[in-house]
């Protein structure tokens, strides 16, 4: 998989570096994590990588389109490596767990605006809110 990451980095004219590879690996293995979690995951394998380096890598990868930053209302920003497919998210109101939801209906952008005001719409962001199975079970057991 590292060679896939190397190819992705080169395709967007980014140098292949250990911190970039580590962040991409962390996000592949742990989607929807916040910055502090990314830092902890990267530093578990590469203790000399600084906090600032991880912040810089996240910004560069997001700007290059290799990583997506999401921030559901009232939640901290999270990062994921699933990009380019206009998927959506479901968020638990209790614990904040986030899961991917494929496009709701039809082709991207999934939703047709009732009035696009002349915009060429290429993406729709939808966040479904509810209670995850673990939190629902916890409530029924109390």
C-alpha positions in Angstrom: 0.0 0.0 0.0 2.9 2.4 0.6 3.7 2.3 -3.1 0.1 3.4 -3.8 0.5 6.3 -1.4 3.8 7.2 -3.0 2.1 7.2 -6.4 -0.8 9.4 -5.0 1.7 11.9 -3.6 3.7 12.1 -6.8 0.5 12.4 -8.9 -0.3 15.7 -7.1 3.3 16.9 -7.1 4.0 16.3 -3.5 7.3 14.9 -2.3 7.2 11.4 -0.7 8.1 11.9 3.0 7.8 9.7 6.0 5.3 12.0 7.8 3.1 12.1 4.7 3.1 8.3 4.3 2.5 7.9 8.1 -0.5 10.3 8.0 -2.0 8.6 4.9 -1.6 5.2 6.6 -3.2 6.4 9.8 -6.2 7.8 7.9 -6.6 4.6 5.9 -6.6 2.5 9.0 -8.6 4.9 11.2 -11.1 7.0 9.1 -12.9 10.0 10.7 -10.3 10.8 13.3 -9.4 14.2 14.7 -6.0 15.9 14.6 -4.9 14.8 18.0 -5.7 11.1 17.1 -3.7 11.4 13.9 -0.8 12.9 15.8 -0.9 10.0 18.3 -1.2 7.4 15.6 1.7 8.8 13.6 3.9 9.3 16.7 3.3 5.7 17.9 5.3 4.5 14.9 7.4 7.7 14.3 8.0 9.4 17.7 10.3 12.1 16.2 7.5 13.5 14.0 6.4 16.8 15.5 2.9 18.0 16.1 3.5 20.8 13.7 4.7 18.4 11.0 1.4 16.5 11.2 -0.6 19.7 11.0 1.4 20.7 8.0 0.9 17.3 6.3 -2.8 17.3 7.0 -3.1 20.8 5.4 -1.0 19.8 2.4 -2.9 16.5 1.8 -6.2 18.3 2.2 -5.2 21.1 -0.2 -4.0 18.5 -2.7 -7.3 16.6 -2.5 -5.8 13.4 -1.1 -7.5 13.9 2.3 -10.9 15.3 3.1 -11.6 17.4 6.2 -15.1 17.1 7.6 -16.6 19.0 10.5 -20.2 18.1 11.4 -22.0 20.8 13.3 -20.8 21.0 16.9 -18.0 18.5 16.4 -14.2 18.8 16.0 -12.8 18.6 12.6 -12.1 15.0 11.4 -10.1 13.7 8.5 -10.5 10.8 6.1 -8.7 9.5 3.1 -11.8 8.5 1.2 -12.1 11.3 -1.4 -13.5 11.9 -4.9 -16.7 10.0 -4.5 -19.2 12.4 -2.9 -20.1 10.1 -0.1 -21.9 11.4 3.0 -21.7 10.7 6.8 -23.9 9.5 9.6 -23.0 10.9 13.1 -24.1 9.6 16.5 -25.5 12.4 18.7 -24.4 10.5 21.8 -20.8 9.4 21.3 -19.9 11.3 18.1 -19.1 8.1 16.1 -19.0 8.8 12.3 -19.6 6.3 9.5 -19.6 6.7 5.7 -22.9 6.6 3.8 -22.7 6.1 0.1 -24.5 8.5 -2.2 -28.2 8.7 -1.2 -29.8 8.4 -4.7 -28.5 8.5 -8.3 -25.3 10.0 -9.6 -23.2 12.6 -7.8 -24.0 15.1 -6.5 -26.9 13.0 -5.1 -29.2 15.9 -4.6 -30.6 18.3 -7.1 -30.9 21.8 -5.7 -34.4 23.3 -6.1 -32.6 26.5 -7.2 -28.9 26.4 -7.9 -28.7 30.2 -8.4 -26.6 29.6 -11.6 -24.0 27.5 -9.8 -22.6 24.4 -11.4 -23.1 22.0 -8.5 -20.5 19.2 -8.3 -20.9 18.1 -4.7 -23.6 17.9 -2.0 -22.7 17.5 1.6 -25.3 15.6 3.7 -24.9 14.6 7.3 -27.3 12.2 8.8 -27.7 12.5 12.6 -28.9 9.7 14.9 -27.9 7.2 17.5 -25.3 4.5 16.8 -26.1 0.8 17.7 -23.8 0.8 20.7 -25.4 3.9 22.2 -28.9 2.6 21.4 -28.1 -0.7 23.2 -26.7 1.2 26.1 -29.9 3.2 26.5 -32.1 0.1 26.4 -29.9 -1.7 29.0 -30.2 1.1 31.6 
